[in-house]
């Protein structure tokens, strides 16, 4: 069996369609299609069912895919072992991190990791979307979600607290809301809900309330949202780690502190594709980030939690 053709086939199944596989392999769709047909002819079986948007393995194709994935993992492990003998750790890691957490807490860890392992190449992307890792072409993503996608391997890192906060000048001018329902009368500063209504859940004791809000200022950049809240642009819905320093220094104040809020996710996870072999470089980075983050995110003081 042609090992290169087998690798191509595994890439196609992982990518979900020929065009995505071609982008990952840095070649043309027609080249991928031609090589796939040649592989099927050589085996004498149809490996994929093609639709307008996706390809799915046939029964035979599914079996070959599983064996192929296992073979490629073992080959990658062997290559990594050989390349690491007598050398400093090498390789490359493609990592996607949330915007706010990435800039505030993960960036210093990545800088320290690169200093410790200068021969490892890092490709770091800042993004909040919980999207297809294949489509994003990354090895690992850190994401804040409540329930990670079942199709991914998820490693729990820490809980994430959310707070409502505002600058003293804003509260002096617009008043302090006394109830969850009163939030609809205020300008909200928040990340967007990406086409969905922004639903804020608030828990106090055994009672839970939900309010739908329409942000007056929205952005995927939590650095910008922090600045907007400090400037008095409105009530901010922020993860506590993004607001903690401003709260300590008095630039902003907590609003409705007796509630536990939930909006975009309450846990930080590392997410990876189950089929993707983790190189030594990737595993070292994951262990480094876990040591630096697990159980160490700034948490809202217990007296302020609902």
ZIBELRA-V800578 format. One record per run of one state. SS is the DSSP state (h for helix, s for strand, l for the rest). FROM is the first residue (numbers start at 0). LEN is the number of residues. Records with the same first field share a line. If there is no record, write none. Layout:
# ZIBELRA-V800578
SS=FROM-LEN + FROM-LEN
This chain:
# ZIBELRA-V800578
l=0-2 + 15-2 + 25-3 + 43-4 + 50-4 + 57-1 + 84-6 + 97-1 + 116-3 + 126-6 + 136-3 + 145-6 + 159-2 + 166-1 + 174-6 + 185-2 + 190-7 + 204-2 + 213-3 + 218-3 + 230-4 + 249-3 + 255-4 + 262-4 + 273-6 + 293-8 + 304-2
h=2-13 + 17-8 + 28-15 + 58-26 + 98-18 + 132-4 + 167-7 + 180-5 + 221-9 + 239-10 + 279-14 + 301-3
s=47-3 + 54-3 + 90-7 + 119-7 + 139-6 + 151-8 + 161-5 + 187-3 + 197-7 + 206-7 + 216-2 + 234-5 + 252-3 + 259-3 + 266-7
